[in-house]
Amino acid sequence: MERYIELVKQYPGQEQVDLAVEIEVPGSWFGVGSMGSLTTTERREKYNAQAVEYSEVREFPGASRGARKTKEKAIRFICLADAADEPNSDGYWMKLSQWNRYRNDTFKDQRDDELPFIPAQALAAEGGVAVKAPHHQYTRLRWRVVSP
């Protein structure tokens, strides 16, 4: 049995909105009931999402019915497919830490695709001068137990 911790880079929320970062959000995140009405097949899909607003403090419901609400940094995003069908969509709010996890999952096998969303790289792509990117925090996100 092997255990490891996956480190996920924590990018600042406002930076992600300013760069209009696009990631893939699993359909399972949208849940069931009031959170969304996706079918089982749709929940298995991934949806392209773009960051549109950042909030330093946003209230989220607790993980269970009796749990306390939490106040955390958050990103409001729109699903690009929804925006085409419904241009006035308010989008969805997600905890910034969750957004960063999905960002990591989106680009972990294709880091070159992430370059336009890294400040120094985005500036260089626009013809500016690339400077050293700021230091970002890492968060230990999850344990994975692998059986032989």
VENKA-V668997 format. One record per backbone hydrogen bond with DSSP energy under -1.0 kcal/mol. CO is the residue of the C=O (numbers start at 0). NH is the residue of the N-H. If there is no record, write none. Layout:
# VENKA-V668997
[[CO NH] [CO NH]]
This chain:
# VENKA-V668997
[[1 145] [3 143] [5 140] [7 138] [11 15] [12 16] [13 17] [14 18] [15 20] [16 19] [20 50] [22 48] [24 46] [25 28] [26 29] [27 30] [31 34] [38 42] [44 26] [46 24] [47 79] [48 22] [49 77] [52 75] [54 73] [57 71] [59 69] [69 59] [71 57] [72 95] [73 54] [74 93] [75 51] [75 52] [76 91] [77 49] [78 82] [79 83] [80 84] [81 85] [85 88] [91 76] [93 74] [94 98] [95 99] [96 100] [97 101] [98 102] [99 103] [100 104] [101 105] [102 106] [103 107] [106 109] [109 112] [110 113] [113 116] [114 117] [117 121] [118 122] [119 123] [120 124] [121 125] [122 127] [123 126] [136 9] [138 7] [141 5] [145 1]]
